[in-house]
Amino acid sequence: MSRVGKQPIAIPAGVEVTIAADAVTVKGAKGTLTSPLFDGLAATQEDNQIQITCADVSNKKMNGNFGLSRALLANNVTGVSKGFEKVLELRGVGYRAQAQGQKLNLSLGFSHPVVYEVPAGVTATVDKSNITISGFDKQKVGQVAAEIRAYRPPEPYKGKGVRYVGEHVAMKEGKKA
């Protein structure tokens, strides 16, 4: 039986949960998210907690979906109440970013500027050499951060590029003369 799936999900104040046969909808101050319920799984709400139950714990696939459903639902509850954010750091001479509405203009050492269109539900703010990406959908926030980082990932010799704040980049030694 999944250890993650067995844990109840606490519902904070201001969050409304609607349970259907195949999905659970979570509505909060920041937005509304829907999480699927796979075959053989059911959700119940008691007091201020949601519990996921599995019909057949001996089925390996169903057991994996048990933990996955619980994790997705917990992320949705956290997202609509608190939200998520990722912070990217620009390292390199002349590397800068500017936020203009839903567009992010990046100067990353190419011969042309990179313009990234930020999707709806996600906001990007820039201060000095840091880009803060925030939103209520954890998957979207992580995807946007990964796409921006992919334009110029940190290289191992000088460390230039776009990296997550706190990310460790293993530095290599250059050629010996």
C-alpha positions as CSV (number, residue, x, y, z in Angstrom):
1,M,0.0,0.0,0.0
2,S,1.3,3.5,-0.9
3,R,2.6,5.4,2.1
4,V,2.0,8.7,0.4
5,G,-1.6,7.7,-0.6
6,K,-2.6,6.8,2.9
7,Q,-1.9,10.3,4.3
8,P,-4.9,12.6,4.6
9,I,-4.9,16.1,3.0
10,A,-5.7,19.0,5.3
11,I,-8.0,21.6,3.8
12,P,-7.1,25.2,4.9
13,A,-9.7,27.8,5.6
14,G,-11.0,29.5,2.4
15,V,-10.6,26.4,0.2
16,E,-13.7,24.7,-1.2
17,V,-13.5,21.1,-2.4
18,T,-16.0,19.4,-4.8
19,I,-15.7,15.6,-5.2
20,A,-17.1,14.0,-8.4
21,A,-16.8,10.3,-9.5
22,D,-13.7,10.8,-11.7
23,A,-12.2,14.1,-10.5
24,V,-11.8,16.4,-7.5
25,T,-12.1,20.2,-8.0
26,V,-10.4,22.6,-5.6
27,K,-11.4,26.2,-5.5
28,G,-9.5,28.9,-3.5
29,A,-8.5,32.5,-3.4
30,K,-5.9,32.1,-6.2
31,G,-8.0,30.0,-8.6
32,T,-9.6,26.7,-9.4
33,L,-7.8,23.4,-10.2
34,T,-9.1,20.0,-11.1
35,S,-7.3,16.7,-10.2
36,P,-8.2,13.4,-11.9
37,L,-9.1,10.3,-9.9
38,F,-7.9,7.1,-11.6
39,D,-10.0,3.9,-11.9
40,G,-10.3,2.1,-8.6
41,L,-9.7,5.2,-6.4
42,A,-12.2,7.2,-4.5
43,A,-12.0,10.4,-2.4
44,T,-14.0,11.3,0.7
45,Q,-14.1,14.5,2.7
46,E,-14.5,14.4,6.5
47,D,-14.3,17.6,8.6
48,N,-11.3,19.5,7.1
49,Q,-9.5,16.6,5.5
50,I,-9.7,14.6,2.2
51,Q,-8.8,10.9,2.2
52,I,-8.1,8.9,-0.9
53,T,-9.0,5.2,-0.8
54,C,-7.8,2.4,-3.1
55,A,-10.0,-0.6,-4.0
56,D,-7.2,-3.1,-4.7
57,V,-3.9,-2.4,-3.0
58,S,-2.3,-5.6,-4.4
59,N,-2.5,-4.2,-8.0
60,K,0.9,-2.5,-8.6
61,K,-0.4,0.1,-11.2
62,M,-3.4,1.0,-9.0
63,N,-1.1,1.4,-6.0
64,G,1.1,3.8,-8.0
65,N,-1.9,5.8,-9.1
66,F,-3.0,5.9,-5.4
67,G,0.1,7.9,-4.3
68,L,0.1,10.0,-7.5
69,S,-3.6,11.1,-7.1
70,R,-3.0,12.1,-3.5
71,A,0.2,14.1,-4.4
72,L,-1.6,15.9,-7.2
73,L,-4.5,16.7,-5.0
74,A,-2.3,18.0,-2.2
75,N,-0.4,20.2,-4.7
76,N,-3.7,21.6,-5.9
77,V,-4.9,22.4,-2.4
78,T,-1.5,24.1,-1.6
79,G,-1.6,26.0,-4.9
80,V,-5.0,27.6,-4.6
81,S,-4.3,28.6,-1.0
82,K,-0.6,29.7,-1.0
83,G,0.7,29.4,-4.5
84,F,4.1,28.3,-5.8
85,E,7.2,30.1,-7.0
86,K,10.5,29.4,-8.5
87,V,13.4,31.8,-8.7
88,L,15.9,31.8,-11.6
89,E,19.3,33.6,-11.5
90,L,21.1,35.0,-14.5
91,R,24.9,34.7,-14.3
92,G,27.1,36.2,-17.0
93,V,28.3,39.5,-18.3
94,G,25.5,41.3,-20.1
95,Y,22.8,38.7,-19.2
96,R,19.7,40.6,-18.2
97,A,15.9,40.3,-18.3
98,Q,12.9,42.6,-18.5
99,A,9.3,41.9,-17.8
100,Q,6.8,43.6,-20.1
101,G,3.3,42.5,-19.4
102,Q,3.0,38.8,-20.3
103,K,6.3,38.8,-22.2
104,L,9.8,38.3,-20.8
105,N,12.7,39.8,-22.8
106,L,15.9,38.0,-22.2
107,S,19.5,39.0,-23.2
108,L,21.5,35.8,-22.9
109,G,24.6,36.4,-25.0
110,F,23.0,35.6,-28.3
111,S,23.1,37.9,-31.3
112,H,19.3,38.4,-30.8
113,P,17.1,39.0,-27.8
114,V,14.9,36.1,-26.7
115,V,11.3,36.9,-26.1
116,Y,9.4,34.4,-24.0
117,E,5.6,34.5,-23.8
118,V,4.5,33.8,-20.3
119,P,1.3,31.6,-20.2
120,A,-1.9,32.6,-18.5
121,G,-2.0,31.8,-14.8
122,V,1.7,32.4,-14.3
123,T,3.4,35.7,-13.6
124,A,7.1,36.5,-14.0
125,T,8.8,39.4,-12.2
126,V,12.3,40.6,-12.6
127,D,14.6,42.3,-10.1
128,K,18.3,42.8,-11.0
129,S,19.5,39.4,-12.1
130,N,16.7,37.3,-10.6
131,I,13.5,36.1,-12.3
132,T,10.7,35.1,-10.0
133,I,8.0,32.8,-11.6
134,S,4.9,32.4,-9.5
135,G,1.4,30.9,-9.9
136,F,-1.1,28.5,-8.4
137,D,-0.5,25.5,-10.7
138,K,2.7,23.7,-9.7
139,Q,3.2,22.0,-13.0
140,K,2.9,25.2,-15.0
141,V,5.3,27.1,-12.8
142,G,7.9,24.4,-13.0
143,Q,7.4,24.1,-16.8
144,V,7.9,27.8,-17.4
145,A,11.0,27.9,-15.2
146,A,12.4,24.9,-17.1
147,E,11.7,26.4,-20.5
148,I,13.4,29.7,-19.5
149,R,16.4,27.8,-18.1
150,A,16.7,25.7,-21.3
151,Y,17.5,28.8,-23.4
152,R,21.0,29.0,-21.7
153,P,21.6,26.3,-19.1
154,P,24.7,26.9,-16.9
155,E,27.9,25.8,-18.5
156,P,30.5,23.9,-16.4
157,Y,33.6,25.9,-17.1
158,K,32.7,29.5,-16.2
159,G,29.3,28.9,-14.7
160,K,27.5,31.4,-17.0
161,G,23.8,30.8,-17.8
162,V,20.4,30.6,-16.3
163,R,20.1,28.6,-13.1
164,Y,17.8,28.0,-10.2
165,V,18.7,29.9,-7.0
166,G,20.6,27.5,-4.8
167,E,21.4,25.1,-7.7
168,H,24.8,23.6,-7.6
169,V,26.7,23.4,-10.9
170,A,29.7,21.1,-10.9
171,M,32.6,23.2,-12.2
172,K,35.2,21.6,-14.4
173,E,38.9,22.5,-14.7
174,G,40.0,24.1,-18.0
175,K,42.7,22.7,-20.3
176,K,46.3,22.6,-18.9
177,A,48.9,24.4,-20.9
